[in-house]
Amino acid sequence: MKLGTGEIVWFPLEISGVLRSCTKTAADVFLHGSGMWMAILISVLLLVSPLVATAMETRAGQEADSRYSALTLHDAVGIALKKSPLLASRKNELSASSEGVKEARGELLPRLDAYSSYERLSDPQVVVPIKAFGASPPTFSRDQYRTGVRVKMPVFEGGRLWTNLGLARLKERASRKEVSFTTQELIYNVTNVFNEILFLKSLEKAQKETLGALEKLRKDAKTRLSVGRIAPVDLMRIDAQVAQQEHDLVATIQERKRAMELLAQLMGVEPWMLGEVKGVLREPDLKGLESETGAISRLILKRPDIEKAKEEMLLAKKAIRFEEGLHLPFVDIVGDYGRHAGSGFDGDEEVWSAGVRVGLNIFSGGVISARVRQAEERYLAARNRYEHLRLTAIRQALNAISEIREASQRLSAASLSLKSARESFRVEKLKYETGAGSVTDSLLSQAAWFQAEADVHRSLYDLLHAEMDYKFFTGRVKYEDR
């Protein structure tokens, strides 16, 4: 029997039914003692078992292929850049703006239209006019047929056509900056979430080690309680500490699960397609950070979102020129070539025309002036948004530098505290085992050890997060950052 893709799901169910049936048959055989039916049953089972195993292995292999396992940060960023719906939408908008440039460029070229029409008039009208004095009378008809082509060549539109082309190009450049900004933002978010998962994995490992130590302590306390060497309240304190540690462990596991779901969303895949991630948090190289502090104003100008805001400011400024063009005259070269006929296609004749069309708005009820002032206000708003974004970016970059320094110092202090906490726990544990110390001191030292180890992992994660903040706020997040 051939196992197709669609058969994998239901085939094992059918086999399961066969097996259940075979089981029932086996019971009947044992009840009635029929040797022939026993032989048939064994043969069926021998034939069916390989098919069941093959089907289950095929299904398991397909499920394994659909998962992203042993995922590194570089892999996660690469998948996100390929599959992110948000980034794909930005690229679609860029393609649309590129087509807008082609549209604006096409409006500068002549326009050629074909036409064909038929009209039934209330009174007969001339089909073919008089060619000369004394010639044959013109043809009249209530039916009018026309066919031909028209051409229109814009010569001057108050500068609006060229301005419109400039607007389209600015929109394309702004869309390109938006794609760049979204790309950097995506890398930034994926990196931070991935590092958070690594941090939570380290924290989970530390919590499991701490829980294991507490459980050993509780086991020893139960033994001591049985011989009357400790009070029951001491065991109750250990039980409370174990329960709290188990709660903290479950909270960390669930938080890591939520972080994995967020990572899947950023990568553009379903949460169940992600396996485990691999990697370790490493302290970043912060050399040269101090020398960049004085160049913040220059660095932030390369941020894609600030460059986009600048393009939008130029776009709003050019829009003023576009609206002002409505006050100026327009000049078009027009032409028409075709044929004209009456009822029954009588008087069919070639007709053509060519000329120049000039127009000028004299009074629009203040509509044009209002549109110009509206464009001027939008330019001022765009300029103020740009200035606000620039000042905000400077503050964000400086804050990121401050957070890097703080996290770096906190990491150094946490590392020293961890060494001290480990030694304190070793001493208190030894004192408790020898009867010289109390269970309270041992539990307090155990809690201090766990807190110090958690502080180290948290400080390292905060330092990496602050470093990514600084790169993002200065517009220098790259795919190679990992």
N, C-alpha and C positions, 0 to 999 in steps of 0.2 A: 504493500500500500504506500502510495506517495504522500509525503507530508508536506503540504503547501503552507505558505505563511498564514493564511486564514484558517488552516486546519489545526494549528498548534493549540489554539485556545480550547476548542471543544473536544479534540481527540482524546486527551487524558480523561475527560469526563466520561466518554463512552467506555474507555478501558476500565475506569473505576466501576462503572456499572457491570461490566463483564466480570471483574474480579469479585464484586459483591455477589453476583449470581453464582460464580464458581464456588465461593465460600459456602453459600447455602447448599449447593450441590454436594460439596464435600461433607457437610453435616449429614445430608441424607444418606450418603454412601456409608458413613460410619454407622449410621443407624441401621441400615439394611444389609451392610456387609457385602456389597457387590464389588468384586475385584475388577471386573471389566470397566465399570464406570470410573473407578479410581485411576486406572491407566489412562483413560480418555482425559480425565481432569488434569492429570499431571502433564500430559502432552500439550493441552491448551495453555496451561500456565507457562510452560517452557517457550511456547511460540509468542505469547503476549508480552512477557517480561522484557525482551529486548526492544520491542516497539515502544513500550512505556518509557524505558530508560532513554531511548533516542529522542523521543518527543520532549521529555523534560530537559535534557541537555541542550537541545536546540533552542528551547524557550529561554533557558537560563543564559545561554550565550548571547541571544538577541538583547536581553535586558542588560547584560554587562556592557555590550557595545554601545548602548544608548546613554551611558553614564560617563561623566567626566571625573575620572578618579586620579588620585595622586596629582592634584592640580597645583601648579606653582603660581606665583604672582604674575610672572611674565605670561604664562598661559592664560590666566584669567583676564588680563588686560587685552591680550590678542583676541580672545573670543568675544569680549565686550565690544571691541572696535569693529568686529565683523557682524555681530548679531544685534547690537543695541537698536531698538526701534526708534529711540529718541534721536540718536545720531543719524540714522537712515532718513528720518523726516527732515533733518537739517540739510542733508545732501539733496533731497528732493526739492527743497525750497531754493537751494543754490542753482539746481538745474532749471527751475522755473524762472529765476531771475536772469539766467543766461539767455533763455528764450525771449525774455523781455527786451534784452539788448538787440536781438535780431529783429524784433517787432519795431522798435524805435528806429533802427537803421533802415528798415523797409519803408517807413513812412516818408523818407527822403527821396525815394525813387518814384518814377511815373506809375500811375495806376491805370490799368487797362481793363475795361469791363465789356462783356458782350451782353446784348439785350435783344428781346423780341417781345412784341406786344400786339394786342388786338383790341379795338374799341368800336362799339356800336353807338353812333351819335343820334341825337334827336333830329338834326337837320343835316343835309348833305354839306360837306365841306370840300375844299379843293384838295385833290390828291397830288396833281402835278401842276405847278404854277405856270403862268404865261412866260414863255421863254423870251419873246421879243414882240415889239409892236406889230400888229397885223398878222401875227401867227395864229395857229389853230387855237380854239378856245380851250381852257383848262378842263381837266376831268374832275367831276364832282362825285362824291360817294358818301353814304352814311357809314360804311364799313371802312375802317382805317387799319392797315397792316404796316408794322414797322419792324425792321431787324437791322442790326449793325453792331458797331463797337464804339465805345467812348474812351477817350484818353484824357487824363488830368495830370499835369506836371506842376507840383508846387514850386514856386520861385521864391516867395518870401511869405513867411507866416508870423512876422513880428519876432523872429528868433525862437519861436516856440518849438519848432521841430528839432533844431540842434540842441536846444536846452533839454528837450525831452530825452534825446539820446544820452546827454550827460547825466541826467537823472537815472536812467536805466543802468548806466555803467556804475554809478555810485551805489545803487541798490545791489548790484551783483557783488561789488567789493564788500559791502556790509554783510551780505549773506555768506561770503567766503570767511569773513572774520567770525561770524556766528558759528560756522562749522568748526573753525579752529578752537573757539572758546568751548564749545560743547565737547570736543575731543579732549581738551585738557581737563575739563570738569569731570568727564567720565573716568579718565585715568586717575584723577585725584580721588574720586569717590571709591572706585574699585580698590585702590591701594589702601585707603584708610580702613575700609571694611575688611579687606583681607588681613591686614595687620591686627585688627581687632579680633578676628577669629584665631590667629596665632597666639595673641595675648590670652584669650579665654582658654585655649588648649593648655597653655603653660599654667594658667591659674587652676584649671581643673586637675592637672597632674599634681600640683602642689597640695590641693585640697584633698585628693585621694591619699597622698602620703601622710598628711596630717591626720586624716580619718583613720588610717591604718595604725598610726602611733597611738591614737586615743583608744582604739579598740583593744590594742595590746595592754594599754594601761588599765582599761576596764576589766579585762580578763584577769590581770594580776590583782586588781582591787577586789574582785569577787573571791579570789583565793584567800586574800588577807582577811576579808570579812568573815569567811567561813571558820577561820581560826581565831577570830576576835581581835585582830591586830589593828583594824580601823573601824571607825564608826559607820553605821548605815548611811548617815548623811553625806559622807565622803563619796560613797558609791553613787548616791543620787546626783551629786554635783558632776561626776564624770558622765553619767547618763545624759544629763542636760547638755553638757558640752558636746557629746557625740550627736545628740539630736540636732543641735544647732549647726554642727559641721555638716551633717547629712543634708539639712535644708539649704545651706550655702552651696553645697555641691550640686544639688538639683537646680538651684537658681542659675548657677554658672552654665550647666548643660543646656538649659532652656534658652538662656541668653545667646549661647553659641548657635543654637538651632535657628533662632530668629535672625542672627547675623548671616547665616548661610542662606536663608531665604532672601534677605536683602541683596546678597551678592549675586544670587541667581537672577533676581530682577534686573540688576545693573548689567549683567552679562547678556540678558535677553533670552534666557532659557528657563525651563520649568524647574522648581526647587528640587523635585525628585530626580533630576538628571545629574545633580552634583553629588560626587562622592566625597572623599576626604581631601583636605588641602595639606600641602607639605611645605616646610620652610621653618626658619627660626628668626626671631627678632634680633637684629644686630644693631649695635650703637652706630649711628651715622657719623661720617667724617664732617666736622664743622669748621675745617680750616678755611680761611678766607672770608668767613662770615663778617668779621669786624670791618674788613676793608670795603665791604659792600654797603655798609650802613649809610655812608655819605652819598651813595649813588642811587638811593631809593627813588628819587623824583625822576631820574632818567630810566630806571629799570621798569617802573610801572607803566610807562608810556608804551611799552611793547606788549602789554596785556591785550589779548584779542578783544575783550569786551570794551576796553577803553578805546582801542583803535576803531571798533565798530561804532562807539558813541561819537567819535570824531567824524566818521563817514556820514553818520546821520545828521550831524550838525552842518556839514557841507551840503548834504542833500536838502536840508531845510532852507539853506541860503540860496541854492540854485532854484528852489521852488518859487522864490520871490520873483526871480527873473522870468520864470515860466508864466506866472500870472500877469506880470506887467506887460507881457507881449500881447495881451488881449486889447490893450489901448492902441496898438500899432496896426496899420493896414495889412491886408494880405493880398498877394498877387499869385494867380494861377494861370497857366497856359492850358487851354481846353481844346478839345477837338472831337468831332463826331463823323463817322463814316458808316453808310448803310444803304438800305433800299426802302422805298415807300410805295405802297400800292393800295387800291381801293377794292370795292366789291368784285369778286371774281378775279381778283388780282389784276384788274384793269388799270392802266396807267402806271404799271410798275416802272420805277425809275431809280437810278442811283442818286443819292443825296449825300452831301457832306457839309461840314462847317468847321471853322477853326478860328481861334481868337484868344484874347486875354481877358481874364476876369479879375476885377479889383474891388475890394470891399474894405470898409472902415466903420467901426462901431462909433456912433455919435452919442447915443444916450442908452444906458442899460439900467437906469434906475438905481445906480450906485452899487450894482452887483459886482462889477469888476474891481472897483476900489475896495469893497469889503473883502473880496477874495485876496487882494494884495495885502491888506492889513492883517488878515488872518494868517497868511504865509509868514509875514514878518514876526508875528507873535509866536508862531511855531518855531521859527528860527531862534528866537530868544530863549524859548523853553528848552530847545535842544542844546543850546550853548550852556545854559545853566545846569542841565543834566550832566553834560560832559564835565563841567567843573566840579560838580558834586561827586561824581564817580571818581574823578582823579584824586580829590582830597580824601575820599573814603579809602581808596586804594593805598595811599600813603600811610594812613592810620593802620590799616590792616597789616601791611608789611612790617611796620615798626612794632606792632603788637606781636606779630609772629616771631620777630627777633627776640623780644622780651620773653615770650613763652619758651623759646628754645633755651635761653640762658637759665630760666627758672627750672625747666624740666631737667636740664643737664646737671644742675646743682642738686636737685632733688634725687636724681639717680645715684649720684655719688654718695649722698647721705644715706639713702636707702640701702646701698650695698654694704656700707659700714655697719648699719643697724642690723642687717641680716647676719653678718658674722657674729656680732655680739649676741643676738637672740639665739642663734644655734648653740653657742657655748653656754649661755645661761640655761637653756633647756637641758643640755647634757648634764650640767652640774645639779640642777634641781631634780632631774630624774634619778641621778645617782644617790642624792640625799634621800629621796623618797624610798628608793629600793632598800637602802640601809636603815631606814627608820628615823633618820635625822631630820627629814623634811616633811612638810604636810602636802596633802593632795592638792590643796588650794594653790600653793606656790608652784607646784608642777603644772597645774592647769593654766595658771597665768603665764608661765614661761612658754607653754605650748601655744597659747593664743598669740603671745608676742612674736614667736617665731613665725607663725603663719602670716600674721599681719605684716611683718617685715619682708617676707618673701613676696606677698601680694603687692607690697609697695614697690619692690624692685621691678616686677613685671609691669605694673601700672606706669611707673616713671619712664620706663623704656618705651612703652607704647605712646605715652604723651610726648616724648621727645621726637619720635618718628612722625607723629601727627603734626607737631609744630613745624618740623622740617618741611613736610608736604604743604602745610599752610603757607610757609614762606615762598616755596617754589610756585605755588598756585597764584598767590597774590602778586608775584613779580612776573607772571606769565611765562614760566620756564619749566612747566611740567612736560615730560617727554615719555614716550613709550619705553625707553631704555631704563627709566627710573624703576628700580626693583630692589 
